[in-house]
Amino acid sequence: MTSPTTLKNALEVEIDKLLGCIHCGLCLPVCPTYVQLGNENDSPRGRLYLMRATTEGRLDPASDSFARHIDLCLGCRACETACPAGVRYGFLLEAAREEITAHAPKGRTGLQQRMLGRALRHIFPHPTRLRLVFAVLRFLRRSSIVKLAQREGLVRGISQQAELALSLLLSTQTSRWVRTSVEVQASAPSPASSEIPPVTVFTGCVMEGLFKHTNEATSRVLVANGSRLEPLETQVCCGALHAHSGDLETSRDLAKRNIDAFDQAEADSTIIVNAAGCGAMLKEYGELLKHDPAYSERARAFSARVRDVSEYLAANGIRRGAELKTTVTYDAPCHLYHAQRVTTAPQQVLSAIPGLEYIPLDGMQDCCGGAGIYNLTEPEMSESLLADKIGKVKETGAEFLVTANPGCQMQLGAGVRRFAADCQVAHIVELLDESYRRAGFYEGG
């Protein structure tokens, strides 16, 4: 009996929507790879055709050509926003990658991809190992030798990926406004009722390992807006990177561990996420585990509790802070805009900061080329998309470029350095946090 997670069964679930496809082509102009290459096989409908061909026996799922066209997809899911038939392309893409992984001949993948795969399987699911790795990365980030190597291009001769990885690491440094002291505490306003809504921040792996300052800012902002924090130490990686790379087995295991962990929190607590990729994954646990009799209902209940921090603040009212006299533009993470369909809440967060001049970014919903580890596995396509994005950022003249996902933040930070854009990159919550600090909402600030 075949597994319900195979590509064939995933396609059968979507068959009504696939048959409803009228080949209108609305997905073509929003697909980054099709726009860049003009190849129908590198478009959403072209890839769907290839997927169906493999399940019908007309194309070998182990073929290099199938793997290449699927690998080149960023998984940005802009096609889902554009599709009038409502095809859930993201689920099909992950199933296709699982199929490729299952049929891949030994030794076909390169050394770098094998190393990344081992890291995802043997480091990310294990909190102790992951903390050790991130501790080393934070040490390297602070090292003057590493900064010199990046500035002088000393790793350029090793590989393009090594140079990019170093640039991405240095892009996790805090901006000049970010408060990193844990001694700064938020004082909540008096709630309208005696019941203060409980919230639990999903800390994530990359966020907690390299962007802990953003997690701390998120917690302060939530308390300042009248929420009661419920910390949870037993949570693990969300599994998004594993799902995107076709390792759905590990992704499901991590999902179950998170569901078990969050059962320890109050049943009515909202799970707050400040990383778009994690948020999209957590909201889709119900789909990921729908065939698991022990977890399907629990997974749906879990996903219903998840909210992006901007989504939560916008829905519950955002406390206005002190004036910040600066200009800002916003780049929307694909998995916030297209996967979660949170499209206007981030701008509402910015509007709660007096004195801030918001400058819209042309193509803010277009992928920056980060896409998880895509910038490491497909550096040429990634850099082409990044160059276009930073060019548009420059046109705004904004002093701050804000986003809401760690991968995007690193990619954009690397792009700002690479293409000499005169702006700082930060998480959107960090600006609201600074506004609150100046307003005196924090003790010790």
C-alpha positions in Angstrom: 0.0 0.0 0.0 1.4 3.4 -1.0 1.9 6.1 1.5 -0.7 9.0 1.4 2.2 11.4 1.3 3.5 10.3 -2.1 3.2 12.7 -5.0 0.5 10.5 -6.7 -1.8 10.7 -3.7 -1.1 14.4 -3.2 -2.1 15.1 -6.8 -5.3 13.0 -6.3 -6.3 15.2 -3.4 -5.9 18.2 -5.6 -7.4 16.6 -8.7 -10.6 18.7 -8.8 -8.6 21.9 -8.7 -6.1 20.7 -11.2 -8.9 19.7 -13.6 -10.4 23.2 -13.0 -7.2 24.8 -14.3 -8.0 26.7 -17.5 -4.4 27.3 -18.4 -5.0 31.0 -18.1 -1.3 31.7 -17.5 -1.9 34.1 -14.6 0.8 32.1 -12.7 3.5 32.8 -15.3 4.2 36.5 -14.7 4.4 36.0 -10.9 6.7 33.0 -11.1 10.3 34.2 -10.5 12.0 31.4 -12.4 9.7 31.6 -15.4 10.2 35.4 -15.6 14.0 34.9 -15.4 14.2 31.9 -17.8 11.1 32.0 -20.0 10.9 28.2 -19.9 7.5 26.6 -19.5 9.0 23.7 -17.5 10.2 26.3 -15.0 6.7 27.7 -14.5 4.0 26.5 -12.0 1.8 24.9 -14.6 4.8 23.4 -16.3 6.0 21.8 -13.1 2.5 20.5 -12.4 2.5 18.8 -15.8 5.8 17.2 -15.0 4.5 16.0 -11.7 1.5 14.4 -13.3 3.8 12.8 -16.0 5.8 11.1 -13.3 2.7 9.6 -11.5 1.3 8.4 -14.9 4.5 6.7 -15.8 5.4 9.0 -18.7 8.4 10.5 -16.9 10.9 8.8 -14.6 10.9 10.6 -11.2 14.6 9.7 -10.9 15.5 11.6 -14.0 17.8 14.6 -13.8 15.5 16.7 -15.9 12.6 16.3 -13.5 14.7 16.9 -10.4 16.3 20.0 -12.0 13.0 21.8 -12.8 11.6 21.0 -9.4 14.8 22.0 -7.6 14.9 25.3 -9.4 11.5 26.3 -7.9 11.8 28.7 -5.0 8.6 27.5 -3.3 7.5 31.2 -3.0 3.9 30.2 -3.6 3.1 33.4 -5.5 1.3 31.1 -8.0 -1.2 30.2 -5.3 -2.1 33.8 -4.8 -2.6 34.2 -8.6 -4.4 30.9 -9.3 -8.1 31.3 -9.8 -8.6 27.6 -9.5 -7.0 27.6 -6.0 -4.4 24.9 -6.6 -2.3 24.4 -3.5 1.0 24.2 -5.3 3.1 24.3 -2.1 1.9 20.9 -0.9 2.5 19.4 -4.3 6.0 20.8 -4.5 6.9 19.3 -1.2 5.5 15.9 -2.2 7.4 16.1 -5.5 10.6 16.7 -3.6 9.9 13.8 -1.3 9.4 11.7 -4.5 12.7 12.9 -5.9 14.5 12.1 -2.6 13.0 8.6 -2.6 14.1 7.8 -6.1 17.4 9.7 -6.3 20.4 7.5 -7.3 23.1 7.4 -4.8 25.8 10.0 -5.4 23.7 12.2 -7.7 23.6 15.1 -5.3 26.7 17.3 -4.8 28.8 17.4 -1.6 27.3 20.7 -0.4 23.7 19.4 -0.8 24.6 16.2 1.1 26.1 18.3 3.9 23.0 20.5 4.1 20.8 17.4 4.1 22.8 15.8 7.0 22.7 19.1 8.9 18.9 19.2 8.6 18.5 15.6 9.6 21.1 15.3 12.3 21.5 18.8 13.8 18.2 20.7 13.5 16.0 18.1 15.2 18.3 18.0 18.2 18.2 21.2 20.4 21.5 20.5 22.2 23.4 20.0 19.0 21.7 23.0 17.4 22.5 25.3 20.4 26.2 24.3 20.0 26.2 25.0 16.3 24.6 28.4 16.8 27.0 29.3 19.6 29.9 28.7 17.2 28.2 30.8 14.5 27.7 33.7 17.0 31.3 33.5 17.9 32.3 33.7 14.3 29.9 36.6 13.8 31.7 38.6 16.4 35.2 37.6 15.2 37.3 40.4 13.6 39.1 37.9 11.5 35.8 36.7 9.9 34.8 40.3 9.3 38.1 41.0 7.7 37.8 37.9 5.5 34.4 39.0 4.3 35.5 42.6 3.7 38.7 41.6 1.8 37.0 38.8 -0.1 39.4 36.2 1.3 37.0 33.3 0.9 36.0 34.1 -2.6 38.5 31.6 -3.9 37.0 28.8 -2.0 33.5 28.9 -3.5 30.7 31.2 -4.3 28.6 29.5 -1.6 31.3 30.0 1.0 31.4 33.7 0.4 27.6 33.9 0.4 27.4 31.9 3.6 29.8 34.3 5.3 27.8 37.3 4.1 24.6 35.8 5.3 26.1 35.1 8.8 27.3 38.7 9.1 23.8 39.9 8.1 22.4 38.6 11.4 24.1 41.4 13.4 21.8 43.8 15.1 20.9 47.3 13.7 21.9 50.4 15.6 18.4 50.7 17.2 18.0 47.1 18.5 18.0 46.7 22.3 19.6 43.3 23.2 19.6 43.7 27.0 17.3 41.2 28.7 17.1 43.6 31.7 14.8 45.8 29.7 11.3 44.7 30.6 7.9 45.8 29.3 5.2 47.2 31.5 1.8 46.3 30.2 -1.1 48.8 30.3 -4.0 48.0 32.5 -6.2 45.5 30.6 -9.9 46.4 29.9 -10.9 43.2 31.7 -9.5 41.0 34.5 -8.5 38.3 32.0 -5.2 39.0 30.3 -4.9 36.9 27.1 -2.1 34.4 27.3 0.4 34.1 24.4 3.4 31.8 23.8 6.1 32.9 21.5 7.4 30.3 19.1 11.1 31.0 19.4 12.2 28.8 16.5 15.7 27.6 15.8 17.3 30.2 13.5 15.5 33.0 15.3 16.6 31.9 18.8 20.1 31.0 17.6 21.0 34.1 15.5 18.1 36.6 16.1 17.5 36.2 19.8 17.2 40.0 20.0 14.1 39.9 17.8 12.5 37.2 20.0 13.1 39.4 23.0 11.7 42.5 21.2 8.7 40.4 20.3 8.0 39.4 23.9 8.4 43.0 25.1 6.0 44.3 22.4 3.4 41.7 23.2 3.5 42.5 27.0 3.3 46.3 26.2 0.2 45.5 24.2 -1.5 43.8 27.2 -0.7 40.1 26.7 0.6 37.7 29.3 3.6 35.7 28.2 3.8 31.9 28.7 7.4 30.8 28.0 7.8 27.2 26.7 11.3 25.7 26.8 10.5 22.3 25.2 9.6 23.5 21.7 11.7 22.4 18.7 12.4 23.4 15.1 9.2 23.8 13.1 10.3 21.5 10.3 9.8 24.0 7.4 13.3 23.6 6.0 12.9 19.8 6.0 9.5 20.0 4.3 10.8 22.3 1.6 13.7 19.9 0.9 11.5 16.9 0.6 12.2 15.3 4.0 8.6 15.2 5.1 9.3 12.3 7.6 11.5 14.5 9.7 9.1 17.4 9.3 6.2 15.3 10.7 8.3 14.1 13.6 9.1 17.7 14.6 5.5 18.7 14.2 4.4 16.0 16.6 7.1 17.1 19.1 5.9 20.7 18.9 2.2 19.7 19.3 3.2 17.6 22.4 5.2 20.5 23.8 2.5 23.2 23.3 -0.1 20.9 25.0 1.7 22.0 28.2 0.6 25.6 27.6 -2.8 26.9 28.3 -5.3 25.6 25.8 -6.5 29.1 24.9 -3.0 30.6 24.5 -2.2 32.1 21.1 1.0 30.8 19.5 2.8 33.9 18.2 5.4 33.6 15.4 7.8 36.3 14.2 9.3 34.2 11.4 7.1 33.9 8.3 8.4 30.5 7.2 7.8 29.0 10.6 4.4 30.5 10.8 3.3 29.0 7.5 4.6 25.6 8.5 2.9 25.7 11.9 -0.4 26.8 10.4 -0.2 23.8 8.0 0.5 21.1 10.7 -3.2 20.1 10.2 -2.5 19.3 6.6 0.9 17.7 7.3 -0.6 15.3 9.8 -4.1 14.8 8.5 -3.5 11.1 7.9 -2.1 10.5 11.4 -5.0 9.2 13.5 -3.2 10.1 16.8 -2.4 13.7 15.7 -4.7 14.8 13.0 -7.3 16.5 15.3 -4.6 17.8 17.6 -2.7 19.2 14.7 -5.7 21.1 13.4 -6.3 22.6 16.8 -2.7 23.5 17.1 -2.6 25.3 13.7 -5.8 27.2 14.6 -3.9 28.9 17.5 -1.0 30.2 15.4 -0.8 33.9 14.5 2.0 36.0 13.0 3.0 38.8 15.5 1.9 41.5 13.1 -1.4 39.7 12.4 -2.1 39.4 16.1 -1.3 43.0 16.9 -3.3 44.3 14.0 -6.4 42.2 15.1 -6.2 43.3 18.7 -5.2 46.9 18.4 -1.6 48.3 18.4 -0.5 50.6 21.2 1.1 53.7 19.7 4.6 54.5 20.7 7.0 57.4 20.6 8.1 59.2 17.4 10.8 57.7 15.2 11.9 60.2 12.5 13.1 58.0 9.8 12.0 56.5 6.4 11.2 52.8 6.0 10.2 50.4 3.3 8.8 46.9 3.7 9.6 43.7 1.8 7.0 41.0 2.4 8.2 37.5 3.0 6.7 35.1 0.6 5.4 32.8 3.3 3.7 35.6 5.1 2.1 37.2 2.0 1.4 34.2 -0.2 1.2 31.2 2.2 -0.4 32.9 5.2 -2.1 35.6 3.2 -1.1 38.2 5.8 -0.9 41.2 3.5 -1.7 44.4 5.3 -1.0 43.8 9.0 2.8 44.7 8.8 1.9 48.1 7.4 -0.6 48.5 10.3 2.3 47.8 12.7 4.4 50.5 11.0 1.5 53.0 11.1 1.5 52.7 15.0 4.9 54.4 15.0 4.5 58.3 14.9 6.9 60.2 12.7 7.7 57.1 10.5 7.5 57.8 6.8 6.5 54.6 5.0 7.6 54.3 1.4 6.0 51.5 -0.6 8.4 49.1 -2.3 7.7 48.1 -5.9 7.2 44.4 -6.0 7.3 44.0 -2.2 5.5 40.6 -2.6 8.1 39.2 -5.0 10.7 36.7 -3.7 14.1 38.1 -2.7 15.8 34.8 -3.6 16.4 33.6 0.0 13.8 30.9 0.0 15.2 28.8 3.0 18.6 27.5 1.7 17.9 28.2 -1.9 20.5 31.0 -1.9 23.1 28.3 -1.1 21.8 25.6 -3.5 21.0 27.9 -6.4 23.3 30.9 -6.0 23.1 32.2 -9.5 19.3 32.5 -9.7 19.2 33.7 -6.1 21.6 36.6 -6.8 19.7 37.6 -9.9 16.5 38.0 -7.9 18.3 39.7 -5.1 19.9 42.2 -7.5 16.5 43.2 -8.8 15.1 43.5 -5.3 17.9 45.7 -3.9 17.7 47.9 -7.0 14.1 48.6 -6.2 15.0 49.2 -2.5 17.5 51.8 -3.6 14.8 53.6 -5.6 12.8 54.2 -2.4 15.7 56.0 -0.7 14.5 54.5 2.6 16.8 54.4 5.6 15.3 51.1 6.9 14.4 48.0 5.0 12.2 45.9 7.2 10.9 42.4 6.7 9.5 39.6 8.9 11.5 36.4 8.3 15.1 35.5 9.3 16.0 34.0 5.9 14.7 37.1 4.1 16.5 39.3 6.6 19.8 37.6 6.0 19.4 37.6 2.3 18.4 41.2 2.2 21.3 42.1 4.5 23.7 40.3 2.3 22.2 42.2 -0.7 22.5 45.5 0.9 26.3 44.9 1.4 26.7 43.3 -2.0 25.0 46.0 -4.0 25.9 49.0 -1.8 22.4 50.1 -0.7 22.5 52.9 1.9 20.0 51.4 4.4 19.7 49.1 7.4 17.8 45.8 7.4 15.7 45.0 10.5 12.7 42.9 11.6 9.6 45.0 11.6 9.0 44.3 15.3 12.4 45.9 16.2 11.2 49.3 15.1 8.0 49.1 17.1 10.1 47.9 20.1 12.4 51.0 19.8 9.4 53.2 19.6 8.0 51.7 22.8 11.4 52.1 24.5 11.5 55.8 23.7 7.9 56.1 24.9 9.0 54.8 28.3 7.0 51.6 28.2 10.0 49.6 29.4 11.5 49.4 32.8 15.3 49.7 32.7 15.3 51.1 29.1 
